[in-house]
Amino acid sequence: MSEDTGTTRDYGEFVAGLIARQPSLSRRLQQVAQYLLNNPEDAAIFTIVEIARRAGVPPSAITRFAKELGFDGFAGLQSVFKQRLLGPRMPYSERLTAVKRQGPSAVADPKDPHQVADLFIQAAIDALLRLREDVADAALVPFVSALQKAKAIHIAAARGAFGVGSYTYYGLSRIGKRAFLLDNLGSMRAEQLKAMDAGDALLVITFDDYTPETVELARTAHADGRTVLAITDNELSPVAGIASHVLYVKEARLGHFRSQVPAMVLCQTLVMSLGYRTPAVKTTSTAKPRKPA
């Protein structure tokens, strides 16, 4: 494929090729790949210099990445992301406005909590708009079906994803689904995983920090023949290739902080969807009936 031929590679084809080439990419080029997949709007509208700055790499690394993937240069690579951006969903002008609002530089006075709050709120809104687009193409039905089929769901989520995992455990428990949170209490993570039965499923939640302990749990469960379900950020995630079903969430990142809003919304969607398929949980009241007056 060449820029000069006038052909444009489909985004899905590009991602599939990237997954196949990932093992041969250098660490720097994998850094470029992770950024582009997590920020496809940036790749479509910004210059190579700006993308390099945001990705934390020199512009030459992006050029090398493009050529490694079979493009003549950055323009050909960017055309793939432009094609994706100009699809039949959110208008280009709205996407451009949303993307430009992101980033810590948008805060005029970082000491003003109102401005900081506005930045995080806007980032969450933008991330939810992106999630709505991604969910339209996501395999939600088979994912929920896999959760329903599992006798019990064991949840592995640590560090930045721990809050989302904990809430998912709470939600599943509330709808009557047997659930266990692998919280590593007493450094017993491995022992907790061994409690999985053959008909159980491991739900792994991890994003671009890819907590090593979480990834290791997923690999161990997969090696033991257990069902692994994953919620992660992109196709290059180390848990994507070993999960039978995967859902992707591209969370807004503001400096060292990551918005958990889109991941939380996705998990709430899964819990509620599963709840509609689960018989109502009977509750027993311990209160004594009041005598009539």
ZAMARGU-4260 file (C-alpha; in steps of 0.2 Angstrom, whole numbers, plus 5000, padded with zeros to 4 digits):
<rodrens>
0) 5000/5000/5000 | 5007/5017/4995 | 5001/5035/4998 | 5004/5038/4979 | 4992/5025/4973
5) 4977/5034/4981 | 4972/5019/4991 | 4967/5020/5009 | 4968/5006/5021 | 4953/5002/5031
10) 4955/5006/5050 | 4950/4988/5055 | 4963/4981/5042 | 4976/4993/5049 | 4972/4987/5067
15) 4973/4969/5062 | 4990/4972/5053 | 4996/4981/5068 | 4992/4966/5080 | 5001/4954/5069
20) 5016/4966/5068 | 5017/4970/5087 | 5030/4957/5092 | 5042/4964/5080 | 5040/4982/5084
25) 5053/4991/5095 | 5048/4998/5112 | 5047/5015/5105 | 5036/5010/5091 | 5025/5001/5102
30) 5023/5017/5112 | 5018/5026/5096 | 5005/5012/5092 | 4997/5013/5110 | 4995/5031/5109
35) 4987/5031/5091 | 4975/5017/5096 | 4970/5026/5112 | 4969/5043/5103 | 4963/5040/5085
40) 4955/5058/5084 | 4972/5065/5088 | 4980/5055/5074 | 4967/5061/5062 | 4968/5080/5065
45) 4984/5085/5072 | 5001/5087/5064 | 5015/5075/5066 | 5024/5087/5078 | 5009/5089/5089
50) 5006/5070/5089 | 5024/5067/5094 | 5023/5079/5108 | 5007/5071/5115 | 5014/5054/5113
55) 5031/5058/5121 | 5041/5053/5106 | 5051/5062/5093 | 5042/5065/5076 | 5055/5053/5068
60) 5048/5039/5078 | 5030/5042/5070 | 5038/5042/5053 | 5047/5026/5057 | 5031/5018/5063
65) 5022/5023/5047 | 5035/5015/5036 | 5036/5000/5047 | 5017/4997/5044 | 5019/4999/5025
70) 5015/5017/5022 | 5026/5029/5013 | 5026/5041/5027 | 5015/5050/5040 | 5002/5056/5027
75) 4997/5039/5022 | 4996/5033/5040 | 4985/5049/5045 | 4973/5045/5030 | 4967/5029/5039
80) 4963/5039/5054 | 4954/5053/5044 | 4944/5040/5036 | 4938/5033/5052 | 4935/5050/5059
85) 4924/5055/5044 | 4913/5041/5046 | 4894/5042/5048 | 4893/5046/5066 | 4899/5061/5075
90) 4901/5076/5063 | 4920/5081/5061 | 4917/5098/5067 | 4910/5092/5084 | 4925/5079/5086
95) 4937/5093/5082 | 4930/5104/5095 | 4929/5090/5108 | 4947/5085/5105 | 4954/5103/5106
100) 4946/5105/5123 | 4956/5090/5131 | 4972/5092/5140 | 4979/5100/5156 | 4984/5115/5146
105) 4966/5120/5145 | 4966/5125/5163 | 4970/5144/5164 | 4972/5144/5182 | 4976/5126/5189
110) 4974/5133/5207 | 4955/5137/5204 | 4946/5121/5208 | 4931/5126/5197 | 4942/5127/5182
115) 4949/5110/5186 | 4932/5103/5189 | 4926/5109/5172 | 4941/5101/5163 | 4938/5084/5171
120) 4919/5086/5167 | 4922/5090/5149 | 4935/5076/5147 | 4922/5064/5154 | 4909/5070/5142
125) 4921/5068/5127 | 4926/5051/5133 | 4908/5046/5134 | 4904/5052/5117 | 4918/5041/5111
130) 4912/5026/5121 | 4895/5028/5113 | 4903/5027/5096 | 4914/5012/5101 | 4900/5003/5109
135) 4889/5004/5093 | 4902/4992/5085 | 4906/4982/5101 | 4901/4964/5104 | 4890/4968/5119
140) 4878/4954/5117 | 4890/4939/5117 | 4900/4947/5131 | 4884/4948/5142 | 4880/4930/5137
145) 4897/4924/5143 | 4894/4933/5160 | 4877/4925/5161 | 4884/4907/5156 | 4897/4908/5170
150) 4893/4900/5186 | 4903/4913/5195 | 4913/4928/5190 | 4930/4932/5197 | 4935/4950/5195
155) 4954/4955/5193 | 4956/4974/5193 | 4970/4983/5202 | 4978/5000/5204 | 4968/5013/5193
160) 4955/5000/5188 | 4952/4994/5206 | 4938/5006/5209 | 4929/5000/5193 | 4932/4982/5198
165) 4925/4985/5215 | 4909/4993/5209 | 4907/4979/5196 | 4908/4966/5210 | 4895/4976/5220
170) 4884/4977/5205 | 4885/4959/5201 | 4882/4954/5219 | 4866/4965/5220 | 4858/4956/5205
175) 4861/4939/5212 | 4876/4934/5202 | 4890/4925/5211 | 4905/4936/5211 | 4922/4937/5219
180) 4934/4951/5219 | 4952/4946/5218 | 4958/4959/5230 | 4975/4951/5235 | 4970/4952/5253
185) 4985/4945/5263 | 4995/4943/5247 | 4983/4928/5243 | 4980/4933/5224 | 4986/4917/5217
190) 4976/4907/5230 | 4960/4917/5226 | 4962/4913/5208 | 4963/4894/5212 | 4946/4895/5219
195) 4939/4896/5201 | 4929/4882/5196 | 4928/4875/5178 | 4912/4884/5174 | 4918/4901/5181
200) 4924/4916/5171 | 4938/4928/5175 | 4933/4946/5171 | 4949/4956/5169 | 4949/4975/5169
205) 4966/4984/5165 | 4971/4999/5155 | 4987/5007/5148 | 4997/5004/5163 | 4993/4985/5162
210) 4996/4980/5180 | 5008/4966/5179 | 4998/4956/5192 | 4982/4957/5183 | 4990/4952/5167
215) 4998/4937/5175 | 4981/4932/5183 | 4973/4932/5166 | 4987/4922/5158 | 4986/4909/5172
220) 4968/4907/5171 | 4969/4906/5152 | 4982/4892/5153 | 4971/4883/5166 | 4957/4883/5153
225) 4946/4895/5161 | 4935/4908/5152 | 4944/4925/5152 | 4934/4941/5148 | 4942/4957/5147
230) 4939/4976/5147 | 4954/4985/5142 | 4959/5000/5131 | 4965/4994/5114 | 4969/4979/5103
235) 4987/4979/5108 | 4983/4976/5127 | 4992/4960/5133 | 4975/4953/5139 | 4966/4956/5122
240) 4973/4941/5114 | 4969/4929/5128 | 4951/4934/5131 | 4937/4925/5123 | 4927/4942/5123
245) 4934/4959/5124 | 4927/4977/5126 | 4937/4992/5123 | 4937/5008/5133 | 4947/5023/5128
250) 4948/5033/5144 | 4952/5052/5144 | 4969/5055/5152 | 4973/5072/5160 | 4991/5072/5165
255) 4993/5058/5177 | 4975/5056/5180 | 4963/5045/5171 | 4944/5047/5170 | 4935/5032/5176
260) 4918/5038/5170 | 4918/5028/5153 | 4924/5012/5161 | 4911/5014/5175 | 4897/5017/5163
265) 4902/5002/5152 | 4902/4991/5168 | 4885/4997/5174 | 4879/4993/5156 | 4885/4975/5158
270) 4878/4973/5176 | 4861/4980/5171 | 4860/4970/5155 | 4864/4954/5165 | 4852/4959/5178
275) 4837/4959/5165 | 4842/4941/5161 | 4844/4936/5179 | 4828/4930/5190 | 4824/4943/5203
280) 4834/4941/5219 | 4822/4936/5234 | 4825/4946/5249 | 4820/4940/5267 | 4815/4953/5279
285) 4820/4950/5297 | 4808/4964/5303 | 4793/4958/5313 | 4776/4963/5306 | 4767/4977/5315
290) 4751/4973/5324 | 4736/4983/5318 | 4732/4997/5329
</rodrens>
